[in-house]
Amino acid sequence: MPLALYALAIGGFGIGLTEFVIMGLLPEVGADFGVTPTVAGYLISGYALAVAVGGVGLTALLNRVDRKRALLLLMVLFIAGNLTSALAPAYEIMLAGRVLAALCHGAFFGIGAVLAASLVPAHRKAAAISIMFAGLTTATVLGVPFGTFLGQAFGWRSTFWAITVIGVLAFAGITALVPATRATAATAGAGGAAPPAPAPSLRTELSAFRSTQVWFSLVATVLGFGGMFGGFTYIAFTLTEVSGFAATTVPWLLVLFGVGLFAGNILGGRVADRNLGRTLLVLFTLLTLVLAVFALVAHLKWAALAALLLMGFLGFATVPGLQMRIMDFAAEAPTLASGANIAAFNVGNALGAWVGGLGLAAGLGYTSPLWAGALITFVGLAVITVAVRLRGGEYAPAPAAEPVGAP
């Protein structure tokens, strides 16, 4: 695989760390600024909303910019946001820094996924995307525990200083390793090569959303990721109140979940390259079953551990395939659709947390979020089944392009 993919993975690692590490540092940050836990929680929800906005808005704004340059601009935004957080004298400034860093999240993964897929042959596209997303999953396995430890030992600001440094390293790596994707007027066609195709206009990018398959993909992303996060958002309560684990073991159990994410992301990318439609159908089916079985066996510690690992594995195994699918069906103008799909992942996070919370609020017990997640994923399975059947099975590798407006 090209070294450029690993430069993108470093950026993904920093972005994933920024998103998740605040969960472990929220008590320290809230106490430092003198705000309630609820207000401190806006540092998480505000980030998620900004991701959804940036995933579409910034991707559209950077549509005509060389992808390498676009990624560098996004990393500047990321560095500035985390530097603001590290230096923030007040809660409001901290929140502004979080929002600033979050704006680059969706656009970075959206543009980066398109660039990653362009660096490898067609049969390696999903694997290339999975390497970029491996930075995000590594952040959940190693980065978050280490970042939380660093913040607790040396103050929460030290974690954001460390993330800022990671951003600088990612900027340097992208500068050195990622090739420019479009030639300038002065160099296009040099050496007798045909000049690269011009970037699609914003109107062309938007026209991709006339495809019903693009919308099927977006809905499947929301539901597939929403199902996993429906169970995961309240997993600490399930593990302590139902499975009987001590609260002090929860961070280590979440590392186990992160190991599942990492492995699922890598393997899911490789399998999706072989047979995209069938891979997504199988993964959605298995994820639905694992969530339901988890709810049934959560009272058994060993079974809960196995289900937690599988939930992470299957949940993130869908990511490369879902990302590649929307890029395939928006092949003539994939960048904005790719950014929209990253936003869809975050909408799924919010949906899963909301539906899972409804079960708890209704007094249905601490396994109810898992049942809610299974229901959401089952609906996602129905959506992806319809989408695949409309393509006549889609058991062969995904098409290289689809006429805009095709079913």
C-alpha positions as CSV (number, residue, x, y, z in Angstrom):
1,M,0.0,0.0,0.0
2,P,1.3,3.6,-0.7
3,L,2.9,5.4,2.2
4,A,0.5,8.3,1.6
5,L,-2.3,6.1,3.1
6,Y,-0.3,6.0,6.4
7,A,0.0,9.8,6.4
8,L,-3.8,10.0,6.1
9,A,-4.0,7.5,8.9
10,I,-2.0,9.7,11.2
11,G,-4.4,12.5,10.5
12,G,-7.3,10.1,11.2
13,F,-5.6,9.1,14.5
14,G,-5.4,12.7,15.7
15,I,-9.0,13.4,14.7
16,G,-10.3,10.3,16.4
17,L,-8.4,11.2,19.5
18,T,-9.9,14.7,19.5
19,E,-13.4,13.3,19.2
20,F,-13.2,10.6,21.9
21,V,-10.6,11.6,24.5
22,I,-12.8,14.3,25.9
23,M,-15.1,11.6,27.3
24,G,-12.4,10.5,29.8
25,L,-11.4,14.1,30.6
26,L,-14.8,15.6,31.0
27,P,-14.8,15.7,34.9
28,E,-11.4,17.5,34.9
29,V,-12.4,20.0,32.2
30,G,-15.8,20.7,33.9
31,A,-14.2,21.3,37.3
32,D,-11.5,23.6,35.8
33,F,-14.1,25.8,34.1
34,G,-16.6,25.5,36.9
35,V,-19.5,24.2,34.8
36,T,-22.0,21.5,35.5
37,P,-21.6,18.0,33.9
38,T,-24.5,18.7,31.6
39,V,-22.8,21.9,30.3
40,A,-19.5,20.2,30.0
41,G,-21.2,17.5,27.9
42,Y,-21.8,20.2,25.2
43,L,-18.2,19.7,24.4
44,I,-19.2,16.3,23.0
45,S,-22.5,17.1,21.4
46,G,-21.2,20.4,20.0
47,Y,-18.4,18.5,18.4
48,A,-20.8,15.9,16.8
49,L,-23.0,18.6,15.4
50,A,-20.0,20.5,13.9
51,V,-18.8,17.2,12.3
52,A,-22.1,16.9,10.4
53,V,-22.0,20.5,9.3
54,G,-18.4,20.4,8.2
55,G,-18.8,17.1,6.5
56,V,-21.1,18.7,3.9
57,G,-20.3,22.4,4.1
58,L,-16.5,22.3,4.0
59,T,-16.4,19.5,1.5
60,A,-18.5,21.6,-0.9
61,L,-16.4,24.7,-0.2
62,L,-13.2,22.8,-1.0
63,N,-14.6,21.0,-4.0
64,R,-12.5,22.8,-6.6
65,V,-9.3,22.6,-4.6
66,D,-6.6,20.0,-5.2
67,R,-7.3,17.2,-2.7
68,K,-3.9,17.3,-1.2
69,R,-4.1,21.0,-0.6
70,A,-7.6,20.6,0.7
71,L,-6.4,18.1,3.3
72,L,-3.6,20.4,4.3
73,L,-6.0,23.3,4.8
74,L,-8.2,21.0,6.9
75,M,-5.2,20.0,9.1
76,V,-4.4,23.7,9.7
77,L,-8.0,24.0,10.9
78,F,-7.6,20.9,13.1
79,I,-4.3,22.2,14.6
80,A,-5.8,25.7,15.2
81,G,-8.9,24.1,17.0
82,N,-6.8,21.9,19.3
83,L,-4.4,24.7,20.0
84,T,-7.4,26.9,21.0
85,S,-8.6,24.2,23.3
86,A,-5.2,23.8,24.9
87,L,-4.9,27.5,25.6
88,A,-8.6,28.2,26.3
89,P,-9.0,30.6,29.3
90,A,-12.8,30.1,29.5
91,Y,-15.3,27.4,28.7
92,E,-16.7,29.3,25.8
93,I,-13.3,29.4,24.1
94,M,-12.8,25.7,24.8
95,L,-16.2,25.0,23.1
96,A,-15.2,27.2,20.1
97,G,-11.9,25.2,19.8
98,R,-13.8,21.9,19.8
99,V,-16.2,23.2,17.1
100,L,-13.3,24.5,15.0
101,A,-11.5,21.1,15.2
102,A,-14.7,19.2,14.5
103,L,-15.4,21.2,11.3
104,C,-12.5,19.4,9.6
105,H,-13.5,15.9,10.7
106,G,-16.1,15.0,8.1
107,A,-14.4,16.8,5.3
108,F,-11.0,15.2,6.1
109,F,-12.4,11.6,6.0
110,G,-14.7,12.4,3.1
111,I,-12.0,13.9,0.9
112,G,-9.4,11.5,2.2
113,A,-11.4,8.5,1.4
114,V,-11.8,9.6,-2.2
115,L,-8.0,10.3,-2.4
116,A,-7.1,7.0,-0.7
117,A,-9.2,5.0,-3.2
118,S,-7.6,6.9,-6.1
119,L,-4.1,5.7,-5.0
120,V,-4.7,2.0,-5.5
121,P,-6.2,-0.3,-8.2
122,A,-9.9,-0.7,-8.2
123,H,-9.8,-4.1,-6.4
124,R,-8.0,-2.5,-3.5
125,K,-10.1,0.5,-2.9
126,A,-12.0,-0.6,0.3
127,A,-8.7,-1.9,1.8
128,A,-7.1,1.5,1.1
129,I,-10.0,3.3,2.8
130,S,-9.8,1.0,5.7
131,I,-6.1,1.9,6.3
132,M,-7.1,5.6,6.5
133,F,-9.9,4.7,9.0
134,A,-7.4,2.6,10.9
135,G,-6.1,5.8,12.4
136,L,-9.5,6.5,13.8
137,T,-9.9,3.0,15.3
138,T,-6.3,3.1,16.7
139,A,-7.3,6.2,18.5
140,T,-10.1,4.3,20.3
141,V,-7.8,1.4,21.2
142,L,-4.6,3.2,22.3
143,G,-5.0,6.9,22.0
144,V,-8.0,7.5,24.3
145,P,-6.6,5.5,27.3
146,F,-3.2,7.1,26.9
147,G,-4.7,10.6,26.3
148,T,-6.9,10.2,29.4
149,F,-3.9,9.1,31.5
150,L,-1.8,12.0,30.2
151,G,-4.6,14.5,31.1
152,Q,-5.1,13.0,34.5
153,A,-1.3,13.0,35.3
154,F,-0.3,16.3,33.8
155,G,-3.5,18.3,33.4
156,W,-6.1,18.0,30.7
157,R,-4.5,20.7,28.6
158,S,-1.4,18.5,28.1
159,T,-3.6,16.1,26.1
160,F,-4.7,18.8,23.7
161,W,-1.1,19.9,23.3
162,A,-0.2,16.3,22.4
163,I,-3.0,16.2,19.9
164,T,-1.8,19.5,18.4
165,V,1.6,17.9,17.9
166,I,0.0,14.9,16.2
167,G,-1.7,17.4,13.9
168,V,1.6,18.9,12.9
169,L,3.0,15.5,12.2
170,A,0.0,14.6,10.0
171,F,0.5,17.9,8.1
172,A,4.1,17.1,7.5
173,G,3.3,13.5,6.4
174,I,0.6,14.7,4.0
175,T,3.0,17.3,2.6
176,A,5.8,14.8,2.0
177,L,3.9,11.7,1.0
178,V,0.5,12.5,-0.6
179,P,0.7,13.3,-4.3
180,A,-1.1,16.2,-5.8
181,T,-4.2,15.0,-7.5
182,R,-4.6,17.6,-10.2
183,A,-2.0,19.2,-12.4
184,T,-1.9,23.0,-12.8
185,A,-2.4,24.7,-16.1
186,A,1.4,25.1,-16.4
187,T,2.2,21.4,-15.8
188,A,-0.8,19.5,-17.1
189,G,0.1,17.0,-19.7
190,A,3.8,17.3,-19.1
191,G,5.8,14.4,-20.5
192,G,3.1,13.6,-23.1
193,A,0.6,12.4,-20.5
194,A,-3.0,13.4,-20.8
195,P,-3.9,16.2,-18.5
196,P,-6.0,15.1,-15.5
197,A,-9.8,15.6,-15.7
198,P,-10.9,18.9,-14.2
199,A,-12.6,18.8,-10.8
200,P,-16.4,18.4,-11.0
201,S,-18.3,21.5,-10.4
202,L,-20.4,21.9,-7.3
203,R,-23.5,21.5,-9.4
204,T,-22.1,18.1,-10.7
205,E,-21.3,17.1,-7.1
206,L,-24.8,17.9,-6.0
207,S,-26.3,16.0,-9.0
208,A,-25.0,12.8,-7.5
209,F,-27.7,13.1,-4.9
210,R,-30.3,12.4,-7.6
211,S,-29.2,8.8,-7.5
212,T,-31.5,6.7,-5.4
213,Q,-28.6,4.4,-4.6
214,V,-26.7,7.3,-3.0
215,W,-29.7,7.9,-0.7
216,F,-30.0,4.2,0.1
217,S,-26.3,4.2,1.1
218,L,-26.7,7.3,3.3
219,V,-29.7,5.8,5.1
220,A,-27.9,2.4,5.5
221,T,-25.0,4.3,7.1
222,V,-27.2,6.1,9.5
223,L,-29.0,2.9,10.5
224,G,-26.0,0.6,10.6
225,F,-23.8,2.9,12.7
226,G,-26.9,4.0,14.7
227,G,-27.6,0.5,15.7
228,M,-24.1,-0.1,17.0
229,F,-24.0,3.1,18.9
230,G,-27.5,2.5,20.3
231,G,-26.0,-0.3,22.3
232,F,-22.6,1.2,22.8
233,T,-23.6,4.6,24.2
234,Y,-25.0,3.1,27.4
235,I,-22.7,0.1,27.5
236,A,-21.0,1.1,30.8
237,F,-24.4,0.7,32.5
238,T,-25.0,-2.7,30.9
239,L,-21.6,-4.0,31.9
240,T,-21.8,-2.8,35.5
241,E,-25.5,-3.2,36.3
242,V,-26.3,-6.3,34.3
243,S,-23.0,-8.1,33.7
244,G,-21.7,-7.3,37.2
245,F,-18.3,-5.8,36.2
246,A,-16.7,-3.3,38.6
247,A,-16.9,0.3,37.4
248,T,-13.0,0.5,37.5
249,T,-12.8,-2.2,34.8
250,V,-15.0,-0.4,32.3
251,P,-12.1,1.6,30.6
252,W,-10.2,-1.7,30.0
253,L,-13.4,-3.3,28.7
254,L,-13.7,-0.4,26.2
255,V,-10.2,-1.2,25.0
256,L,-11.5,-4.6,24.2
257,F,-14.3,-3.0,22.2
258,G,-11.7,-0.8,20.5
259,V,-9.7,-3.9,19.5
260,G,-12.8,-5.2,17.8
261,L,-13.2,-1.9,15.9
262,F,-9.7,-2.0,14.7
263,A,-9.8,-5.6,13.5
264,G,-13.2,-5.2,11.9
265,N,-12.2,-2.1,10.0
266,I,-9.2,-3.9,8.4
267,L,-10.9,-7.2,7.6
268,G,-14.1,-5.4,6.5
269,G,-12.2,-3.5,3.9
270,R,-10.5,-6.5,2.5
271,V,-13.7,-8.5,2.2
272,A,-15.7,-5.6,0.7
273,D,-13.2,-5.4,-2.1
274,R,-14.1,-9.0,-3.1
275,N,-17.9,-8.7,-3.0
276,L,-19.4,-5.4,-1.8
277,G,-23.1,-6.2,-1.8
278,R,-22.9,-9.6,-0.2
279,T,-20.4,-8.3,2.4
280,L,-22.8,-5.6,3.6
281,L,-25.7,-8.0,3.7
282,V,-23.8,-10.5,5.8
283,L,-22.4,-7.9,8.1
284,F,-25.7,-6.1,8.8
285,T,-27.3,-9.5,9.5
286,L,-24.6,-10.6,11.9
287,L,-24.5,-7.2,13.7
288,T,-28.3,-7.4,14.2
289,L,-27.9,-10.9,15.7
290,V,-25.0,-10.0,17.9
291,L,-26.8,-7.0,19.4
292,A,-29.9,-9.2,20.1
293,V,-27.8,-12.0,21.6
294,F,-25.8,-9.6,23.7
295,A,-29.1,-8.4,25.3
296,L,-30.0,-12.0,26.1
297,V,-26.7,-13.1,27.6
298,A,-25.4,-9.8,29.1
299,H,-25.8,-11.3,32.6
300,L,-23.0,-13.7,31.8
301,K,-19.6,-12.1,32.1
302,W,-17.8,-14.3,29.6
303,A,-20.6,-13.9,27.1
304,A,-20.7,-10.2,27.6
305,L,-17.0,-9.9,26.8
306,A,-17.4,-11.9,23.6
307,A,-20.4,-10.0,22.5
308,L,-18.7,-6.6,23.2
309,L,-15.7,-7.6,21.0
310,L,-18.0,-8.8,18.2
311,M,-20.2,-5.7,18.4
312,G,-17.1,-3.6,17.8
313,F,-15.8,-5.9,15.1
314,L,-19.0,-6.1,13.1
315,G,-20.0,-2.5,13.6
316,F,-16.8,-1.1,12.1
317,A,-16.4,-3.8,9.5
318,T,-19.3,-2.1,7.7
319,V,-17.5,1.2,7.5
320,P,-15.1,0.7,4.5
321,G,-17.9,-1.0,2.5
322,L,-20.4,1.7,3.2
323,Q,-17.9,4.4,2.3
324,M,-16.9,2.7,-0.9
325,R,-20.5,2.0,-1.9
326,I,-21.5,5.7,-1.9
327,M,-18.3,6.7,-3.7
328,D,-19.1,4.1,-6.4
329,F,-22.6,5.3,-7.0
330,A,-21.4,8.9,-7.1
331,A,-18.4,8.0,-9.1
332,E,-18.4,11.0,-11.4
333,A,-18.5,13.4,-8.4
334,P,-17.8,11.4,-5.3
335,T,-16.3,14.0,-3.0
336,L,-19.4,15.7,-1.6
337,A,-21.3,12.4,-1.4
338,S,-18.3,10.9,0.5
339,G,-18.3,13.9,3.0
340,A,-22.1,13.5,3.4
341,N,-21.6,9.8,4.3
342,I,-19.2,10.8,7.1
343,A,-21.8,13.2,8.4
344,A,-24.3,10.3,8.2
345,F,-22.1,8.2,10.5
346,N,-22.4,11.0,13.1
347,V,-26.1,11.3,12.6
348,G,-26.3,7.6,13.3
349,N,-24.4,8.1,16.5
350,A,-26.9,10.7,17.6
351,L,-29.9,8.5,16.5
352,G,-28.6,5.4,18.3
353,A,-28.0,7.3,21.5
354,W,-31.4,8.9,21.4
355,V,-33.4,5.7,20.7
356,G,-31.3,3.8,23.3
357,G,-32.1,6.4,25.8
358,L,-35.8,6.1,25.2
359,G,-35.7,2.5,26.4
360,L,-33.9,3.5,29.6
361,A,-36.3,6.4,30.2
362,A,-39.2,4.0,29.8
363,G,-37.8,1.8,32.5
364,L,-37.1,-1.2,30.2
365,G,-33.8,-1.9,31.8
366,Y,-30.1,-1.7,31.0
367,T,-30.3,-4.1,28.1
368,S,-32.9,-2.1,26.3
369,P,-30.3,0.0,24.4
370,L,-29.0,-3.3,22.9
371,W,-32.5,-4.3,21.8
372,A,-33.0,-0.8,20.3
373,G,-29.7,-1.1,18.5
374,A,-30.7,-4.5,17.1
375,L,-34.0,-3.0,15.9
376,I,-32.2,-0.1,14.2
377,T,-29.7,-2.3,12.5
378,F,-32.5,-4.7,11.3
379,V,-34.2,-1.7,9.6
380,G,-30.8,-0.9,8.1
381,L,-30.5,-4.5,6.8
382,A,-33.9,-4.1,5.1
383,V,-32.7,-0.9,3.4
384,I,-29.5,-2.4,2.2
385,T,-31.4,-5.6,1.0
386,V,-33.7,-3.4,-1.1
387,A,-30.8,-1.4,-2.5
388,V,-28.9,-4.6,-3.5
389,R,-31.9,-6.2,-5.1
390,L,-32.6,-3.0,-7.1
391,R,-29.1,-3.5,-8.5
392,G,-29.9,-7.1,-9.5
393,G,-28.0,-8.7,-6.6
394,E,-24.9,-6.5,-6.7
395,Y,-22.8,-9.6,-5.8
396,A,-20.1,-8.7,-8.2
397,P,-17.7,-5.9,-7.2
398,A,-19.4,-2.5,-7.2
399,P,-19.8,-0.7,-10.5
400,A,-17.3,1.8,-11.6
401,A,-19.9,4.4,-12.2
402,E,-23.7,4.9,-12.3
403,P,-25.6,7.3,-14.5
404,V,-26.9,10.0,-12.3
405,G,-30.6,9.3,-11.5
406,A,-30.3,5.6,-12.0
407,P,-31.9,3.3,-9.5
